[in-house]
Amino acid sequence: MEHVKNKSFANNWWLFYPLLFLLIGLLVYALLWNPEHTIEVLRQELNDCRDNHAASSTRPVDGNDNTLPGNIDSLQIGELDKNRALPEDDKKAENTIVNCDAKVESGGQGVTKTKHILGDQSGRVILQYDTKTIPDEIKVYYDGKPIAHTDGPVSGAGQLEWIYEVAPGKPKYCYVEVSAPTPRTVWEYIVNCPL
């Protein structure tokens, strides 16, 4: 009987090496796999990219300057010149146009509406927000219709997402409206470019 066992192993000896290499590969993969580290590295790279993009993509337009920038695509309508001070009520009336992947920050009571250029690429758009401790409400509109919103005022970090389809005759932008019903509120968000 023992002779039969050895004979069956002798016929299948070649299976030993693929199984050995498979087990060694799984062991190495398990030892080196660290999803949290990978996610943190990717998050940091994304934030660095956003910061670089936001720094290069925003250009304030002064109401007194009648000259256009060399690159008309970078024109930011409604942004305030840093040297020009407006009363708080006038700041809320200003609308802003920003590119996707640019951080929008504000604070104070009222409604802030921002136009975000989404570009020519279809994909999933993620809006990451942080309304800190005082609750605010965020609504996203595309083509005049609401497409994403927080369920009323929320506090803390979160995200909204939707699918953006580029189509002829359809806008290549969306509007984000932040409603801050209480004073001393602080919030920020980023509309990521479509992926």
C-alpha positions in Angstrom: 0.0 0.0 0.0 2.8 2.4 0.8 4.3 1.7 -2.5 1.1 2.9 -4.2 1.3 6.3 -2.4 4.8 6.9 -3.5 3.9 6.0 -7.0 1.1 8.6 -7.1 3.4 11.3 -5.7 6.0 10.3 -8.3 3.4 10.9 -11.0 2.4 14.3 -9.7 5.8 15.6 -8.4 5.7 18.5 -10.8 2.7 20.0 -8.9 4.9 20.6 -5.9 6.9 23.5 -7.5 3.9 25.6 -8.8 2.2 25.2 -5.4 5.4 26.2 -3.6 5.8 29.3 -5.8 2.1 30.2 -5.4 2.4 30.0 -1.6 5.6 32.1 -1.6 3.9 34.7 -3.8 0.9 34.9 -1.5 3.1 35.2 1.5 5.1 38.1 -0.1 1.9 39.8 -1.2 0.4 39.5 2.2 3.5 40.9 3.9 3.8 43.9 1.5 0.2 44.8 1.1 -0.8 47.8 3.2 -4.0 49.4 1.8 -4.1 52.3 4.3 -0.6 53.4 3.3 -1.5 53.3 -0.3 -4.6 55.3 0.2 -2.8 57.9 2.3 -0.1 58.3 -0.4 -2.7 58.7 -3.1 -4.7 61.2 -1.0 -1.5 63.2 -0.4 -0.6 63.2 -4.1 -4.2 64.2 -5.0 -4.1 67.1 -2.5 -0.7 68.2 -3.8 -2.0 68.1 -7.4 -5.1 70.1 -6.4 -3.0 72.7 -4.6 -0.7 73.1 -7.6 -3.7 73.2 -10.0 -5.6 75.7 -7.9 -2.6 78.0 -7.6 -2.1 78.1 -11.3 -5.8 78.0 -12.4 -7.2 81.0 -10.5 -6.8 84.5 -11.7 -8.7 87.3 -10.0 -10.3 89.9 -12.2 -10.3 93.5 -10.9 -13.4 95.4 -11.7 -11.3 98.5 -12.6 -9.0 96.6 -15.1 -10.5 96.4 -18.6 -7.7 94.2 -20.0 -8.3 90.5 -20.6 -5.7 87.9 -19.5 -3.6 86.1 -22.2 -5.4 82.8 -21.6 -9.1 83.5 -21.6 -9.9 80.0 -20.2 -8.3 81.0 -16.9 -10.6 84.1 -16.5 -12.2 83.9 -13.1 -15.4 86.0 -13.1 -16.6 87.4 -9.8 -13.4 86.8 -7.8 -12.4 89.7 -5.6 -9.1 91.4 -6.0 -7.2 91.0 -2.7 -6.6 94.7 -2.4 -10.3 95.6 -2.8 -12.4 95.3 0.3 -16.2 95.0 0.0 -18.8 95.0 2.7 -19.8 91.5 3.9 -23.2 91.7 2.1 -21.6 92.5 -1.2 -19.2 89.5 -0.9 -22.2 87.1 -0.8 -23.6 88.6 -4.0 -20.4 87.8 -5.9 -20.6 84.7 -8.0 -17.3 82.8 -8.8 -16.2 80.6 -11.6 -13.5 78.0 -10.8 -12.0 75.0 -12.5 -12.6 71.5 -11.2 -10.1 70.4 -8.6 -9.9 73.9 -7.1 -10.7 74.3 -3.4 -13.5 76.7 -2.5 -13.5 78.1 1.0 -15.8 80.5 2.8 -17.5 81.3 6.0 -20.3 83.5 7.3 -24.0 83.4 7.0 -25.8 83.4 3.7 -25.9 81.6 0.3 -22.8 81.2 -1.8 -23.1 80.0 -5.4 -20.1 78.9 -7.4 -19.8 77.8 -11.0 -17.4 74.9 -11.6 -16.0 74.1 -15.0 -16.1 70.3 -15.5 -14.3 70.1 -18.9 -14.7 67.8 -21.9 -14.3 64.4 -20.2 -17.2 62.3 -19.0 -17.0 60.5 -15.7 -17.8 60.3 -12.1 -17.5 63.6 -10.2 -16.9 63.6 -6.5 -17.5 66.7 -4.4 -15.6 66.4 -1.1 -16.7 68.8 1.6 -16.0 69.8 5.2 -18.5 72.0 6.9 -16.6 71.8 10.2 -18.8 72.0 13.3 -21.6 74.4 12.3 -24.0 72.7 9.9 -24.4 74.0 6.3 -26.4 72.7 3.3 -24.8 71.9 0.0 -26.7 71.5 -3.3 -25.3 70.8 -6.8 -27.1 71.8 -10.0 -26.4 70.7 -13.5 -28.3 71.9 -16.6 -30.7 73.8 -14.2 -31.6 70.7 -12.3 -30.5 69.5 -8.8 -28.3 66.4 -9.1 -26.8 66.0 -5.7 -27.3 67.5 -2.2 -26.8 66.9 1.4 -30.0 66.0 3.2 -30.4 69.4 4.9 -27.7 71.1 6.9 -24.8 68.8 7.8 -21.6 69.3 9.8 -18.3 67.6 9.4 -16.6 65.9 6.3 -18.4 64.0 3.6 -18.8 63.7 -0.1 -21.4 63.9 -2.9 -21.0 62.2 -6.3 -22.7 62.0 -9.6 -22.1 60.9 -13.2 -21.2 63.7 -15.7 -21.9 62.9 -19.3 -20.5 65.2 -22.0 -23.1 65.8 -24.7 -23.5 68.3 -27.5 -25.7 71.2 -26.4 -25.2 70.4 -22.7 -23.3 72.7 -20.3 -19.8 71.8 -19.3 -20.2 73.2 -15.8 -22.2 72.8 -12.7 -23.2 75.1 -9.9 -22.6 74.4 -6.2 -24.7 76.3 -3.7 -23.8 76.4 -0.1 -26.5 77.6 2.3 -25.1 78.7 5.7 -28.1 79.6 8.0 -26.1 80.5 11.0 -23.3 83.1 11.6 -19.7 82.2 12.2 -19.9 79.1 9.9 -16.8 77.9 8.1 -16.8 75.4 5.3 -14.7 74.2 2.3 -15.1 71.8 -0.6 -13.5 70.6 -3.8 -15.3 69.5 -6.9 -12.9 66.9 -8.4 -12.5 66.7 -12.2 -14.5 63.8 -13.8 -12.7 60.4 -13.5 
